[in-house]
Amino acid sequence: MEEESIALLIPIFGIVFGIGIAVVAIVAGHREKLKRAELRHRERMAALEKGIDLAPEPDIDADRQRTGSLKSGIMGVLIGIVLYFAIGRVADDDVALFGLVPAAVGAANLIAWFVESRRRK
């Protein structure tokens, strides 16, 4: 194959496989949630049949959301700083400032996590 046709195939495969991986991840996550809900339902029904008092259901999403903003905040800040230095080395310093955009989003997530953790206490 010629270099031009190979160069055209690279983004096409990247987009197709990227979307394919995202779809597989979404479907797998949804199936896992359904399986957990089914198991939780069976457990609760068995407890009701035996006359056992049910414990309140844990709020899993609240814990995920709290740690998720911390993790995404740290990742955003670190990715932004790395992009700033990498783009600054390859291109002009004015262009490298665009690497600070993910850092600002990460900082906003860290601030949101900090405020939320203070409010919960």
C-alpha positions in Angstrom: 0.0 0.0 0.0 1.0 3.6 -0.5 1.9 5.8 2.4 -1.0 8.1 1.7 -3.6 5.3 1.9 -2.0 4.0 5.1 -2.1 7.5 6.6 -5.8 7.7 5.8 -6.5 4.3 7.4 -4.9 5.2 10.8 -7.5 7.7 11.9 -10.3 5.6 10.6 -9.2 2.6 12.6 -8.6 4.8 15.6 -12.1 6.1 15.5 -13.8 2.8 14.8 -11.8 0.9 17.5 -12.2 3.8 20.0 -15.9 3.8 19.6 -16.0 0.0 19.7 -14.1 -0.1 22.9 -16.4 2.6 24.4 -19.5 0.6 23.4 -18.1 -2.6 24.9 -17.2 -0.8 28.2 -20.7 0.7 28.4 -22.5 -2.6 27.8 -20.2 -4.5 30.2 -20.8 -1.9 32.9 -24.5 -2.0 32.4 -24.6 -5.8 32.6 -22.6 -5.7 35.8 -25.1 -3.2 37.3 -28.0 -5.4 36.3 -26.3 -8.5 37.8 -25.6 -6.7 41.1 -29.2 -5.5 41.3 -30.5 -9.0 40.6 -28.3 -10.5 43.3 -29.3 -7.8 45.8 -33.0 -8.4 45.0 -32.6 -12.2 45.6 -30.8 -11.6 48.8 -33.5 -9.2 50.1 -36.3 -11.6 49.0 -34.7 -14.5 50.8 -34.3 -12.4 54.0 -37.9 -11.3 53.8 -39.1 -14.9 53.4 -37.0 -16.0 56.5 -38.3 -13.0 58.5 -34.9 -11.4 58.9 -34.7 -7.6 59.4 -33.3 -5.9 56.3 -30.3 -3.6 56.6 -30.6 -0.3 54.7 -29.1 -0.4 51.3 -25.7 1.2 51.0 -25.4 4.3 48.8 -22.7 3.2 46.5 -23.0 6.0 44.1 -22.3 8.7 46.7 -19.0 7.0 47.6 -18.0 6.6 43.9 -18.9 10.3 43.2 -16.8 11.5 46.1 -13.7 9.5 45.2 -14.3 9.9 41.5 -13.9 13.7 41.6 -10.7 13.3 43.6 -9.3 10.8 41.1 -10.3 12.8 38.1 -9.0 16.0 39.7 -5.6 14.6 40.3 -5.5 13.1 36.8 -6.6 16.3 35.2 -4.0 18.4 36.9 -1.2 15.9 36.1 -2.2 15.5 32.5 -2.5 19.3 32.1 1.0 19.8 33.5 2.5 17.1 31.3 0.8 18.4 28.2 2.0 21.9 29.0 5.7 20.8 29.1 5.4 18.4 26.2 3.7 20.9 23.9 6.1 23.6 25.1 9.0 21.4 24.0 7.6 20.6 20.6 5.8 23.9 19.8 5.8 27.5 20.9 5.1 28.5 24.5 1.9 30.3 23.4 0.5 27.0 22.1 1.7 25.2 25.3 -0.8 27.2 27.3 -3.6 25.0 25.9 -2.2 22.2 28.0 -3.3 24.0 31.1 -6.9 23.6 30.2 -7.1 20.0 31.5 -5.1 21.2 34.5 -7.8 23.9 35.2 -10.6 21.3 34.9 -8.6 19.0 37.3 -8.2 21.8 39.8 -11.9 22.5 39.6 -12.6 18.8 40.4 -10.2 19.0 43.3 -12.0 22.1 44.7 -15.4 20.4 44.2 -14.1 17.3 46.1 -12.7 19.4 48.9 -15.9 21.5 49.3 -18.1 18.3 49.2 -16.0 16.5 51.7 -16.2 19.5 54.1 -19.9 19.7 53.6 -20.4 16.0 54.5 -18.6 16.4 57.8 
